[in-house]
C-alpha cells in the first residue's frame, strides 16, 4: 500500500491538516511489575501461560493491576464480559487469524481449488479456561503463514477513516489470551493475545510499525531484549527534528501503542448458559452483524451544520451570537427583529444558502473546517477519488438548516420533499466567484435590477440569482414547484432548477418571483399576477395561486415533443401505475399520521390514544385489518397469475429513478 506525505482531506486543491500525535514509546516496565500482574491474574483463576502472556503487553502494568480484582463489565446478551484495559504495545497484539471479516475469501475443499486460500486450516477457537481460548494448528510455520495472510486480507478489506497512519489507533481493540497447540512433534504450545474486535485497526498498525506475523507471534515475545530493541527503533524516529522525520516514521510512532481492552472472563446470567467463546462472538456481532441503525441524512446534516455555524461564528463570519441563533432556528422572527436582524424567512434562507455555497475565502475556510474533519481519512483506496468539500458537500447542510422552520409543523414526508426539491431548485452556479450575495433590497428593487439584467442578456446575474434563491425557497415551501415527472408518458422531466432559470428569462416570470416573495412575507400563499403585475382572480372573485402545473405549462413551458398516441392497453397501464403510486403515498401518509397520533402524550408519557381511544382504536384496527385482507387477496391472486407483466424492480425503484434525475 503506497504511503504519501499528503494524507488528509483535500479542499479545492488544498490539504487539510489535523493534529497528529508524535509521542515517544514507553520503555519496557520493571520486571517486578510484570510478576505482580502475573500473580494477580493467576489468583483470578487464569493459567500460568495465559497470565504470563497477558502481563507483558502493557506499558504500565501498575495501572492495570487493581482492575484484576475489580474488572470492568461489558454487557452482551445473556452475560457480562469481564474486562481490564490500558495502554499496550501494538507489536504484542496479534490480529485474529480467523477474522470473520475474511470469511467470504476462504476456499473450501468442496470447491476443489486451493488457489488463494489461507495457508492453514484452523479449527474455531474454543474455551480453554478462565479468560483463555485455544486453537489447534499443524505447526508454528503454518500459524505464521495463516496470520500473515489474515493481516493482508484484513487490510485489503477495509481502510479506516481517519487513516491510522495519520491518527494512530483511536478505538481500543478488544482481545483475549489464546493458547495454540501444535500437531508437529517437538513444538510445545504458545500463548498469544489475539484481537477479536479491531483486527482491521491492529493489522494496519502492525503494517505501519513494520513488524511481521512471525515477529508478533514468536520473535518479540521471547523476552525483554527484542521488545526493547523494537521500542528503541521507534523512539529513534520520534527523537528526530520535526522537519527530518519521514511520513512512514511518523506513522510508526503513532501506531506503536494503543489503548486496549482484554477479556479475562465471562459471567453468564444463568450458570452454563453462555461460555467464553459464545460471549466473544456475541460481542463481535454487536458491532458487525447486529449493527446499529445508521444516522439519517437529516440527523447527520443537522449535526454537521451546527458545527459549521460555530466555526463561522468563531471566525467572525457571523457578526453576533444572535445572528447564529437566527440561522440555527433558535430565534423567532420577533426575537430576530428585536436584535436588528432582517427577520423575513426568505432573508434567513438566502443568508443560509450563501453561507454554505459561497467561495468567499473567509466564509469558505470557516465552514469547510468541520466538514473536512469528518471527511479526513488520508489517502483513499486505490481506484477511488479523494473526497473534496464542494458545493454538493455543503449545500445539503444549508438546506437542512433552512428546513428547521418546518420541523414539528410538517410531516416527515413533506420535510423530505422540501429538502429534496429545494436542493434541486437552487441555481447550480452559487459557488462561482462573485455570483451573488444576499442584500437588503426589497423584492421590488430586486425585480427592477433583474429586469435590467434581462435587458442586457445577463440571465442569472447577481440580482436575478438572489431573486431566484429567495423565490425558490418560497415556491418550494408552498409546494408550488416540485420535481420532474418520470411516472407518466410525456411528463415534464425538467429538474426544478431548469424551470426556475426559465422564469428569469421573461418579465412575467420575474414578476411572479417578486410576487411570491411579497406574498410569503405577508403570510399569503403565492398568487398569480398579470402582465402588469396585479394579482389575478377567478371568475368567482377568488385569488389564483401559483402551482407546479402553472409554472411548468404557462410561465415556463417546455418545448412540446410529438408523442405517439397511447393505445388502450398503454392508457390502462398508465392508470394502474398512477393508482398504485397514489396508494403507496397514502400508506406513507397514514403511517406518519399514526406516529403523530401515538406521539401525543400526557405528563407521564402515556399516549392519549391508549387512554381515551378504545373505540377509535377498535375502528382503526378494523379498517386496517380489512385493508390487509384485501392486500392479501391481491397478493395471492398475483402469485397464482404467475410472473408480473411489469418488472417488479422497475416498480419498486420508481422513487429512486426520480432521485437520480433530481
C-alpha positions in Angstrom: 0.0 0.0 0.0 1.7 3.2 -1.1 2.2 5.9 1.5 2.1 9.6 0.8 3.1 12.6 2.9 0.0 14.4 1.5 -2.6 12.5 3.6 -5.6 14.5 4.7 -8.8 15.8 3.2 -8.3 17.9 0.1 -10.4 21.0 -0.3 -10.2 22.7 -3.7 -6.7 21.6 -4.1 -5.6 22.4 -0.5 -4.5 19.9 2.1 -6.4 20.0 5.4 -4.0 19.2 8.3 -5.4 17.7 11.5 -3.5 17.4 14.8 -1.4 14.3 14.7 0.3 12.7 17.8 4.0 12.2 17.9 5.0 10.8 21.3 7.9 8.6 22.5 7.0 5.0 23.2 7.3 4.0 26.9 10.2 1.7 27.7 9.5 -1.9 29.0 8.3 -1.7 32.6 10.2 -3.2 35.5 10.1 -7.0 35.6 8.7 -6.9 39.1 5.6 -5.2 37.9 5.1 -8.0 35.3 5.4 -10.5 38.1 2.9 -8.8 40.3 0.4 -8.7 37.5 1.0 -12.3 36.5 0.4 -13.4 40.1 -2.8 -11.4 40.3 -4.1 -13.0 37.1 -3.3 -16.5 38.3 -5.2 -15.7 41.5 -8.1 -14.7 39.3 -8.1 -18.3 38.0 -6.1 -18.0 34.8 -3.4 -20.5 33.8 0.2 -19.6 34.2 0.9 -19.4 30.5 -2.1 -17.1 29.9 -1.2 -14.9 32.8 2.4 -14.7 31.6 1.4 -13.6 28.1 -1.0 -11.0 29.4 1.4 -9.5 31.9 3.9 -8.4 29.2 1.6 -6.4 26.8 1.0 -3.3 29.0 3.1 -0.2 29.0 2.1 0.4 32.6 1.2 -2.8 34.5 0.7 -0.9 37.7 -2.4 0.8 36.3 -3.9 -2.5 35.3 -3.2 -4.4 38.4 -6.1 -3.0 40.5 -8.5 -3.9 37.7 -7.9 -7.6 38.0 -9.8 -7.8 41.4 -12.4 -5.4 40.2 -12.7 -5.8 36.4 -15.0 -3.7 34.2 -18.1 -5.2 32.8 -19.3 -5.1 29.2 -22.9 -6.3 28.7 -23.7 -8.8 26.0 -26.9 -10.8 25.5 -27.2 -13.3 28.4 -23.9 -12.4 30.2 -21.3 -9.9 31.2 -17.8 -9.9 29.9 -15.1 -9.1 32.4 -12.6 -6.6 31.0 -9.3 -5.0 32.0 -8.0 -2.1 30.0 -5.0 0.2 29.5 -2.2 1.1 27.0 -0.4 -1.7 25.3 2.4 -2.2 22.8 0.8 -2.8 19.4 3.6 -5.2 18.5 2.5 -7.6 21.2 -1.0 -7.9 19.8 -1.9 -10.4 17.2 -4.9 -9.8 14.8 -7.3 -12.7 14.7 -6.0 -15.4 12.3 -9.7 -16.4 12.0 -11.0 -12.9 11.4 -14.6 -13.4 10.2 -14.3 -10.3 8.0 -12.3 -12.6 5.7 -14.8 -15.5 5.8 -16.0 -14.8 2.2 -12.5 -15.3 0.9 -11.9 -18.8 2.4 -11.8 -21.6 -0.1 -13.4 -24.9 0.9 -12.3 -28.4 -0.1 -15.6 -29.0 -1.7 -14.8 -26.4 -4.4 -11.8 -28.4 -5.5 -9.4 -25.5 -5.7 -7.0 -24.1 -3.1 -5.6 -21.1 -5.2 -5.6 -18.0 -3.0 -6.9 -19.9 0.0 -5.5 -19.3 3.5 -2.3 -21.4 4.0 -3.6 -23.2 7.1 -6.9 -24.8 8.1 -7.6 -23.6 11.6 -10.4 -25.0 13.7 -12.5 -22.5 15.5 -11.2 -21.2 18.9 -12.8 -22.9 22.0 -12.8 -22.0 25.7 -9.7 -23.3 27.4 -10.0 -22.0 30.9 -10.7 -18.8 32.8 -10.3 -15.9 30.3 -8.4 -18.2 27.9 -9.2 -19.6 24.4 -7.4 -22.3 22.4 -6.9 -23.4 18.8 -5.1 -26.3 17.1 -2.7 -25.8 14.2 -0.4 -28.2 12.3 2.8 -26.2 13.0 4.2 -22.8 14.1 5.1 -22.2 10.5 1.5 -22.7 9.4 0.3 -20.3 12.1 2.7 -17.6 11.0 1.6 -18.0 7.3 -2.1 -18.0 8.3 -1.6 -14.8 10.4 0.3 -13.1 7.6 -2.5 -13.9 5.1 -5.1 -12.7 7.6 -3.3 -9.4 8.2 -3.1 -8.7 4.4 -6.6 -9.8 3.7 -8.0 -7.7 6.5 -6.1 -4.6 5.5 -7.3 -5.0 1.9 -10.9 -5.4 3.0 -11.1 -2.1 4.9 -9.4 1.3 5.2 -10.2 3.0 8.5 -11.3 6.7 8.4 -9.4 8.8 9.5 -6.5 6.7 8.3 -4.5 5.1 11.1 -1.2 6.3 9.7 -2.4 9.9 10.4 -4.0 9.5 13.8 -2.9 6.2 15.3 -5.4 3.5 16.6 -8.2 5.6 18.1 -10.8 2.9 19.1 -9.4 0.3 21.6 -9.2 -3.2 20.1 -10.7 -6.0 22.2 -8.8 -9.3 22.7 -8.4 -12.4 24.6 -5.5 -14.7 25.6 -5.4 -17.7 23.2 -3.2 -20.8 23.5 -2.1 -22.5 20.3 -1.5 -26.3 20.3 0.7 -27.7 17.5 0.5 -31.2 15.9 4.1 -31.1 14.9 6.5 -33.1 17.1 8.6 -31.1 19.5 6.5 -27.9 19.2 5.0 -27.0 22.6 2.0 -24.7 23.0 2.4 -21.0 22.8 0.0 -18.3 24.2 -0.7 -15.0 22.4 -3.1 -12.1 22.7 -5.5 -12.4 19.8 -7.5 -9.4 18.9 -11.2 -10.4 18.4 -12.7 -7.0 17.7 -10.5 -4.4 16.0 -8.3 -6.7 13.8 -8.5 -4.2 11.0 -7.1 -1.4 13.2 -4.4 -3.7 14.6 -3.4 -5.0 11.1 -2.9 -1.5 9.8 -1.0 -0.6 13.0 1.4 -3.6 12.6 2.0 -2.7 9.0 3.0 0.9 9.9 5.3 -0.2 12.7 7.0 -2.6 10.3 6.6 -5.9 12.2 5.8 -9.2 10.6 3.4 -12.0 11.7 6.4 -14.1 12.8 7.7 -11.1 14.8 4.4 -10.7 16.6 4.0 -14.4 17.3 7.5 -15.7 18.1 10.3 -13.1 18.0 9.2 -10.2 20.2 7.5 -12.3 22.9 10.8 -14.2 23.5 12.0 -11.7 26.1 12.6 -8.1 27.0 15.6 -7.6 24.8 13.9 -8.0 21.4 11.0 -5.8 22.5 13.2 -3.1 23.9 15.1 -3.1 20.6 11.9 -2.6 18.7 10.9 0.3 21.1 14.3 1.9 20.7 14.0 1.9 16.9 10.5 3.6 17.1 11.8 6.2 19.5 14.8 7.0 17.3 12.2 8.3 14.8 10.4 10.3 17.5 13.7 11.9 18.6 14.4 13.3 15.1 13.9 17.0 14.4 10.3 17.7 13.3 11.3 18.5 9.7 13.5 15.5 9.4 11.1 12.7 10.4 9.6 10.9 7.4 5.9 10.2 7.0 6.4 6.5 7.3 8.4 7.1 10.5 5.6 9.3 11.9 3.1 6.6 11.2 5.3 4.1 13.1 5.4 6.3 16.2 1.7 7.0 16.1 0.8 3.3 15.9 3.4 1.8 18.3 1.0 1.8 21.3 -2.8 1.7 21.6 -5.5 1.6 24.2 -6.7 -2.0 24.6 -9.5 -4.0 26.3 -8.6 -7.5 27.4 -11.3 -10.1 28.2 -10.4 -12.1 31.3 -13.7 -13.9 31.9 -17.4 -14.1 31.4 -20.3 -14.1 34.0 -23.4 -15.7 32.4 -26.9 -14.7 33.7 -27.5 -18.4 34.2 -24.7 -20.9 35.0 -23.5 -22.7 31.9 -25.8 -20.8 29.5 -23.0 -18.8 27.8 -19.3 -19.8 27.6 -16.4 -17.6 26.7 -16.4 -18.5 23.0 -20.1 -17.7 22.6 -19.7 -14.5 24.6 -16.9 -13.2 22.4 -18.8 -14.0 19.3 -21.8 -12.1 20.7 -19.6 -9.1 21.4 -18.2 -9.1 17.8 -21.8 -9.4 16.4 -22.9 -6.4 18.4 -20.6 -4.2 16.2 -20.7 -6.0 12.9 -23.6 -8.3 12.5 -26.3 -6.7 14.7 -25.3 -3.2 13.6 -26.9 0.0 14.8 -29.3 1.8 12.6 -27.2 4.3 10.7 -27.9 8.0 11.3 -30.4 9.5 8.9 -29.1 12.1 6.4 -31.2 14.7 8.2 -29.5 13.9 11.5 -26.0 13.9 10.0 -26.6 17.2 8.2 -28.2 18.8 11.2 -25.3 17.9 13.5 -22.6 18.9 11.0 -24.4 22.2 10.0 -24.4 23.2 13.7 -20.6 22.7 13.8 -20.3 24.8 10.7 -22.2 27.6 12.4 -20.0 27.5 15.4 -16.9 27.7 13.2 -18.4 30.6 11.2 -19.1 32.5 14.5 -15.6 31.8 15.8 -14.2 33.2 12.5 -16.5 36.3 12.8 -18.2 35.4 9.5 -21.3 35.8 11.6 -21.3 39.0 13.5 -23.2 38.0 16.6 -24.5 35.1 18.6 -28.0 36.3 17.8 -27.3 36.0 14.1 -26.0 32.5 14.6 -29.1 31.6 16.6 -31.4 33.1 14.0 -29.8 31.0 11.2 -29.9 27.9 13.5 -33.6 28.4 14.0 -33.3 29.2 17.8 -35.0 32.6 17.5 -38.5 33.6 16.5 -39.0 36.3 13.8 -39.9 38.7 16.6 -36.8 38.0 18.6 -34.6 38.3 15.5 -36.2 41.7 14.7 -35.5 42.8 18.3 -31.8 42.1 17.6 -32.0 44.3 14.4 -31.7 41.2 12.2 -33.7 41.2 8.9 -36.4 38.8 10.0 -38.2 37.7 6.9 -37.9 34.0 6.4 -36.6 34.4 2.8 -33.8 36.5 4.3 -32.9 33.7 6.6 -33.0 31.2 3.7 -30.9 33.4 1.4 -28.3 34.1 4.1 -28.0 30.3 4.9 -27.7 29.3 1.2 -24.9 31.9 0.7 -23.1 30.8 3.9 -23.0 27.2 2.7 -22.2 27.8 -1.0 -20.0 30.9 -1.5 -16.4 30.7 -2.5 -15.6 33.9 -0.5 -12.4 32.7 1.1 -13.1 33.8 4.7 -16.5 32.2 4.7 -15.5 29.1 2.9 -12.5 28.5 5.2 -14.7 28.8 8.2 -17.4 26.4 7.0 -15.1 23.8 5.5 -13.2 23.0 8.7 -15.8 20.9 10.5 -16.7 19.2 7.2 -13.1 18.4 6.4 -12.7 16.9 9.9 -15.4 14.5 9.1 -14.2 13.7 5.6 -10.5 13.5 6.5 -9.3 10.0 6.0 -5.9 10.2 4.4 -5.2 8.5 1.1 -8.3 6.8 -0.4 -8.1 3.2 -1.5 -6.6 2.6 -5.0 -9.0 3.5 -7.7 -11.1 5.8 -5.5 -11.1 9.6 -5.8 -10.2 11.8 -2.9 -13.2 13.4 -1.2 -13.5 17.2 -1.6 -15.6 19.8 0.2 -17.6 21.0 -2.7 -20.9 22.7 -3.4 -22.6 19.3 -3.3 -21.0 18.6 0.1 -22.1 21.8 1.7 -25.5 22.6 0.2 -27.4 19.8 1.9 -26.2 21.2 5.3 -27.7 24.6 4.4 -30.9 23.1 3.2 -31.3 21.1 6.4 -30.7 24.3 8.4 -33.5 26.1 6.4 -35.8 23.1 7.0 -35.7 23.7 10.7 -38.5 26.2 10.4 -40.8 23.4 9.3 -40.0 20.7 11.9 -43.0 20.0 14.1 -45.3 21.6 11.6 -44.8 19.3 8.6 -44.9 15.6 8.2 -41.7 13.6 7.6 -42.8 13.0 4.0 -43.3 16.7 3.5 -40.0 17.6 5.1 -38.2 15.1 2.9 -39.9 16.6 -0.2 -38.9 20.1 0.9 -35.3 19.2 1.3 -35.0 17.3 -2.0 -36.9 19.9 -4.0 -35.2 23.0 -2.6 -31.8 21.5 -3.2 -32.7 20.7 -6.8 -34.4 24.1 -7.4 -31.5 26.3 -6.4 -29.0 27.7 -9.0 -26.1 25.5 -9.9 -23.7 28.5 -10.1 -23.9 29.6 -6.5 -20.3 28.9 -5.9 -19.0 30.8 -8.8 -16.8 33.9 -7.9 -19.0 37.0 -7.2 -22.1 35.1 -8.4 -24.3 36.8 -5.8 -24.7 37.7 -2.1 -27.8 38.4 0.0 -28.7 42.1 0.1 -31.4 44.1 1.9 -33.1 45.2 -1.3 -36.9 44.9 -1.3 -38.5 42.3 -3.7 -39.5 45.2 -5.9 -35.9 46.5 -6.0 -34.6 43.1 -6.8 -37.2 42.7 -9.6 -36.2 46.0 -11.2 -32.5 45.1 -11.0 -33.2 41.6 -12.5 -35.2 43.3 -15.4 -32.1 45.4 -16.2 -30.0 42.2 -16.3 -32.6 40.6 -18.6 -32.5 43.6 -20.9 -28.7 43.3 -21.0 -28.9 39.5 -21.7 -27.3 38.8 -18.3 -29.5 35.9 -17.2 -28.6 34.8 -13.7 -26.7 37.9 -12.7 -26.4 38.9 -9.1 -29.9 40.3 -8.8 -31.6 37.6 -10.8 -29.7 34.9 -8.8 -30.8 36.4 -5.5 -34.4 36.6 -6.7 -34.1 33.0 -7.8 -32.8 31.8 -4.4 -35.4 33.6 -2.4 -38.2 32.7 -4.9 -37.2 29.0 -5.0 -37.4 28.9 -1.2 -40.9 30.4 -1.1 -42.2 28.3 -4.0 -40.9 25.0 -2.6 -42.2 25.8 0.9 -45.7 26.4 -0.5 -45.4 23.3 -2.7 -45.8 25.5 -5.8 -42.9 23.7 -7.6 -42.0 20.1 -7.4 -39.6 17.6 -9.1 -39.7 16.3 -12.6 -42.2 13.6 -13.5 -40.9 10.1 -14.6 -44.1 8.2 -13.9 -46.3 9.3 -16.9 -45.6 9.3 -20.6 -44.9 12.8 -21.8 -44.4 14.1 -18.3 -42.2 17.2 -17.7 -38.8 15.8 -16.8 -37.0 19.1 -16.3 -35.5 19.5 -12.9 -36.8 22.4 -10.8 -33.7 24.5 -11.3 -34.2 24.4 -15.1 -37.8 25.7 -14.7 -36.6 28.4 -12.2 -34.0 29.6 -14.6 -36.6 30.0 -17.4 -38.6 32.3 -15.0 -35.6 34.7 -15.2 -35.8 34.8 -18.9 -39.2 36.6 -19.1 -40.6 39.7 -17.4 -43.7 37.8 -16.4 -41.5 35.1 -14.8 -39.6 37.8 -12.8 -42.9 39.4 -11.7 -44.1 36.1 -10.3 -40.9 35.6 -8.3 -41.3 39.1 -6.8 -45.0 38.4 -6.0 -44.1 35.0 -4.4 -41.7 36.7 -2.0 -44.0 39.6 -1.2 -47.0 37.2 -0.6 -44.9 35.0 1.7 -43.8 38.0 3.7 -47.5 38.9 4.1 -48.4 35.4 5.2 -50.2 34.6 2.0 -49.9 31.8 -0.5 -48.1 33.0 -3.6 -50.5 34.4 -6.2 -50.5 34.6 -10.0 -50.2 38.0 -11.5 -51.0 39.5 -14.9 -48.6 41.2 -17.3 -48.9 44.4 -15.2 -48.1 42.7 -12.0 -51.5 42.8 -10.5 -52.8 39.6 -8.7 -55.2 37.6 -10.9 -58.6 36.3 -9.7 -61.0 33.7 -10.9 -64.4 34.5 -12.4 -65.8 33.9 -8.9 -63.5 36.5 -7.4 -61.0 34.3 -5.7 -57.2 34.6 -5.9 -55.5 32.3 -8.3 -52.4 30.7 -6.8 -49.1 29.6 -8.3 -48.7 25.9 -8.6 -46.4 23.4 -10.3 -48.7 23.0 -13.3 -49.0 26.7 -13.8 -45.2 27.2 -13.6 -44.3 24.4 -16.0 -47.1 24.8 -18.5 -47.9 28.5 -18.5 -44.9 30.5 -17.2 -42.1 28.2 -18.4 -43.5 25.7 -20.8 -41.2 23.1 -22.1 -40.7 22.6 -25.9 -43.5 20.3 -26.9 -42.4 17.0 -28.3 -44.6 14.9 -30.6 -45.7 11.9 -28.6 -47.2 8.9 -30.2 -50.8 8.3 -29.2 -51.2 5.7 -26.5 -53.2 2.6 -27.3 -55.9 1.4 -24.9 -53.5 -1.1 -23.1 -50.9 1.7 -22.6 -53.6 4.0 -21.2 -54.8 1.3 -18.8 -51.2 0.6 -17.7 -50.6 4.3 -17.0 -53.7 4.5 -14.9 -52.6 1.4 -13.0 -49.2 2.8 -12.2 -50.7 6.1 -11.1 -53.3 4.4 -8.8 -50.6 2.2 -7.3 -48.4 5.2 -6.7 -51.3 7.0 -5.1 -52.0 4.0 -2.8 -48.3 3.8 -1.7 -48.3 7.6 -1.0 -51.5 7.3 1.1 -49.9 4.5 3.1 -46.9 6.6 3.9 -49.2 9.5 5.0 -51.2 7.0 7.2 -48.0 5.8 8.8 -46.9 9.3 9.6 -50.4 10.3 10.9 -50.4 7.2 13.2 -46.9 8.1 14.5 -48.1 11.7 15.2 -51.2 10.4 17.0 -49.2 8.0 19.1 -46.8 10.8 20.0 -49.4 12.8 21.8 -48.7 12.0 25.5 -49.8 13.2 28.9 -47.4 14.5 31.6 -46.5 10.9 32.5 -45.5 10.0 28.9 -48.6 7.8 28.3 -50.0 8.2 24.8 -53.5 9.8 24.9 -54.8 7.2 22.3 -54.0 4.5 24.8 -56.1 6.2 27.5 -59.0 7.6 25.5 -59.1 5.8 22.2 -60.6 2.5 22.9 -63.5 2.9 20.4 -61.4 4.8 17.9 -58.5 2.3 18.0 -61.0 -0.5 17.5 -62.4 1.1 14.4 -59.0 1.9 13.1 -57.9 -1.7 13.7 -60.9 -3.0 11.8 -60.2 -0.7 8.9 -56.6 -1.8 8.7 -57.5 -5.5 9.0 -59.9 -5.1 6.1 -57.2 -3.3 4.0 -54.7 -6.1 4.9 -57.2 -8.7 3.9 -57.7 -7.0 0.5 -53.9 -6.8 0.0 -53.6 -10.5 0.9 -56.2 -11.4 -1.7 -54.4 -9.3 -4.3 -51.1 -10.9 -3.5 -52.4 -14.5 -3.6 -54.1 -13.8 -7.0 -50.9 -12.2 -8.3 -48.9 -15.3 -7.3 -51.4 -17.6 -9.0 -51.2 -15.5 -12.1 -47.5 -16.1 -12.5 -44.7 -13.6 -13.3 -45.8 -10.0 -13.3 -46.1 -8.3 -16.7 -44.3 -5.2 -15.3 -40.9 -5.6 -13.9 -41.1 -5.7 -10.1 -37.7 -3.9 -9.7 -38.8 -1.2 -12.0 -42.0 -0.5 -10.0 -40.2 -0.6 -6.6 -37.4 1.7 -7.9 -39.5 4.5 -9.4 -38.7 6.8 -6.5 -35.1 6.0 -6.9 -35.2 6.9 -10.6 -36.7 10.2 -9.6 -33.9 10.8 -7.1 -31.3 10.2 -9.9 -32.8 12.8 -12.1 -33.2 15.4 -9.5 
